[in-house]
Each structure stands twice: as C-alpha cells, then as structure tokens.
Amino acid sequence: MAARIARSFSSGARLSVFRSFSSGGPAIPPLTYYSAWFCPFAQRCTLALEHHGVPYEWEEALGWTVRPSSVGEDGRADEAAYHWKSPALLAANPSGMVPTLVEPATGRVVKESLVTIEYVDDYARAHGSRAPSLMPAEPAERARARELASEINAQACSPYYSVLCKQERDDQLAAFDGLVGTLRAFGDALRDGRKFRLGDELSIADLALLPWAYRFYVFEHYRGESFAIPRAGALEHYHAWLERCLQIPAVRRTCPDKARYLEHIAKYATNTARSKVANAVRRGVQAHEYDDEKD
Ligand SMILES: N[C@@H](CCC(=O)N[C@@H](CS)C(=O)NCC(=O)O)C(=O)O
C-alpha cells in the first residue's frame, strides 16, 4: 500500500514532497502548494502533481474553528464550523481557496482546481516529464476535455454538497438522482472498453471526478442505503473505472483515510460547515456557483 500524502495534518503544517514519480527523470523545480488534506478540489491538483512527479512543498492551509453561528441562520445549528486560513494562502490568493499553487522562482500564482491540472501538466512537460499528458494533443479534443471536466464538476461534484448539506430528504434524493445520471453517462462512455474517460490514458476528465467518486461512500453512512451508488447497467463500467484508477499508486497516495474523512464531512451532513460551497448550497444555488462576496 502506497504511503498517503493526504494525512490529517495540523493547520499550518508543511510537508515537502520531493519524490520523483518518474524516477531517474528530469529535475523539475518544486512548487509551493497550499492545500488541505480533506479537500477533493485540492486532490485534483495533488493527482496531477503525483502523476508527473512534480516536487512540491505542501502547506496545510485550511483548518476549522467552531464558534456560535448567527441566530436563526438555518434554524438548526447553534454552533457552526468556520474555516481558519493560513496567512500565506491569503497573501497568495485573497479569496483563500485551495488548491493554490505558487511558482517560487517567479511568485506567479495558479488557482482553481481544473486550471491547476492543466497548469501542472504544462509545467511538468515543459520541464521534461516523461509521464503521459493529462490533456489530449489535438486542439478540438483539448477544448472538449475542458468542457467535459466542467460538466462533470457541475453535474457530479456539485450535487455531492447538496446531498450532504440539504436537510430535506426530497432535496437530497433529487440531487442524488442527478448525480447518478451523470455517473451513468460517464459509465456509458466506457462501454467501448476504453480504460479511462477519454481513452487508454488518465486525463483531466478522470481527475475531475475521481476525488468525489472516492468519497461517495459517505452518502450511505449519513443518508442511508438508498444513497449507495447503484451497480446495474452502465454503472458497472463506472465502478470498474473507479477500481482501475485506485490501482494506480500515484492515485492511491492522494486518497485520505476513509474513517478520518467520514468524521470530517459530518460538518456538511449536519449543515454546520460554513465554507463557500456549503454557504452556496444553503443560499439555494449549486456548489460551483458560490460567490466570493455572498458566500
Ligand atoms: N472552485 C474552486 C473550489 C475550491 C474549494 O471550494 N476549496 C475549498 C476546500 S475543499 C476551500 O478552499 N474552501 C475555503 C472556503 O470555503 O472559504 C476550485 O475548483 O479550486
């Protein structure tokens, strides 16, 4: 079993990862990486870093503090969990979101998880990575891959937060049904025997979904058996894809411990988390529609 990167760090802790996945490969300059062990968005970036063996210095840049919530905010919680954010993260990215990458040599900042995948891919390849690219080579296929990743984000990742943060069963079920429909379409695309969403290599389309696919187990625990991802039809292909991805050592290293994560996500399941995505869902929009001012 590969060592885990996404351990439960204490806030502000730093970890240097200088292992090169493509051992014997070129020396790639390390990146500063503001991350959080529990964050599936950040896991997208970690997956790209690990795929290419880009060295990085990880700072655990988010934590949680529990304090009284404003009275009557959702009619349930007297106390809520708010993010602590590291000063270095806020200096690099004032919206205080992880993942955030900084190039130490230039001070340039890269943020937004899907963008970080493409950036890490370009950065690694510019420095001679021998790992396969996470993006297709042909321009129209690259455009389609971006579009697909963004659709997966809106239609499979965002509903995850609605299933958890919504407290009415009908709302939870509606979000879950939409999510399963998206996974079915994902599985359908794998029917031709391809290993990954775009073909026989891992790509941005897989990395967009993988951190949430790994986390869907939390639904059964917090919402019951009817929230298990079904296995029939095209979904068999989706489950086989997930198993295949989890066989890859560079993927396994990025996955947080399931028991610790289950404990962490209780804040969302009880609607006491006050993160931007949770606030967006409480405001009645999708998680990806969070607004830096309102949420
Ligand atoms: N659109 C962002 C979302 C990232 C995100 O929501 N990250 C969470 C941690 S899982 C975060 O930084 N939360 C801080 C906050 O809510 O203020 C991305 O794709 O990178």
The ligand as an SDF file (V2000), in Angstrom:
LIG
                    3D

 20 19  0  0  0  0  0  0  0  0999 V2000
  -13.6540   26.4510   -7.4520 N   0  0  0  0  0  0  0  0  0  0  0  0
  -12.6210   26.0480   -6.5340 C   0  0  0  0  0  0  0  0  0  0  0  0
  -13.2600   25.4450   -5.2730 C   0  0  0  0  0  0  0  0  0  0  0  0
  -12.2160   25.0290   -4.2670 C   0  0  0  0  0  0  0  0  0  0  0  0
  -12.8180   24.8590   -2.8660 C   0  0  0  0  0  0  0  0  0  0  0  0
  -14.0180   25.0420   -2.6240 O   0  0  0  0  0  0  0  0  0  0  0  0
  -11.9330   24.5270   -1.9010 N   0  0  0  0  0  0  0  0  0  0  0  0
  -12.3540   24.5620   -0.5370 C   0  0  0  0  0  0  0  0  0  0  0  0
  -11.7620   23.4660    0.3070 C   0  0  0  0  0  0  0  0  0  0  0  0
  -12.4480   21.8860   -0.1380 S   0  0  0  0  0  0  0  0  0  0  0  0
  -11.8860   25.8720    0.0640 C   0  0  0  0  0  0  0  0  0  0  0  0
  -10.8150   26.3490   -0.2480 O   0  0  0  0  0  0  0  0  0  0  0  0
  -12.7120   26.4410    0.9340 N   0  0  0  0  0  0  0  0  0  0  0  0
  -12.4290   27.6910    1.5720 C   0  0  0  0  0  0  0  0  0  0  0  0
  -13.6990   28.4510    1.8280 C   0  0  0  0  0  0  0  0  0  0  0  0
  -14.7710   27.9070    1.6000 O   0  0  0  0  0  0  0  0  0  0  0  0
  -13.6130   29.6120    2.2390 O   0  0  0  0  0  0  0  0  0  0  0  0
  -11.6780   25.0690   -7.2110 C   0  0  0  0  0  0  0  0  0  0  0  0
  -12.1330   24.3220   -8.0830 O   0  0  0  0  0  0  0  0  0  0  0  0
  -10.4790   25.0750   -6.8990 O   0  0  0  0  0  0  0  0  0  0  0  0
  1  2  1  0
  2  3  1  0
  2 18  1  0
  3  4  1  0
  4  5  1  0
  5  6  2  0
  5  7  1  0
  7  8  1  0
  8  9  1  0
  8 11  1  0
  9 10  1  0
 11 12  2  0
 11 13  1  0
 13 14  1  0
 14 15  1  0
 15 16  2  0
 15 17  1  0
 18 19  2  0
 18 20  1  0
M  END
$$$$
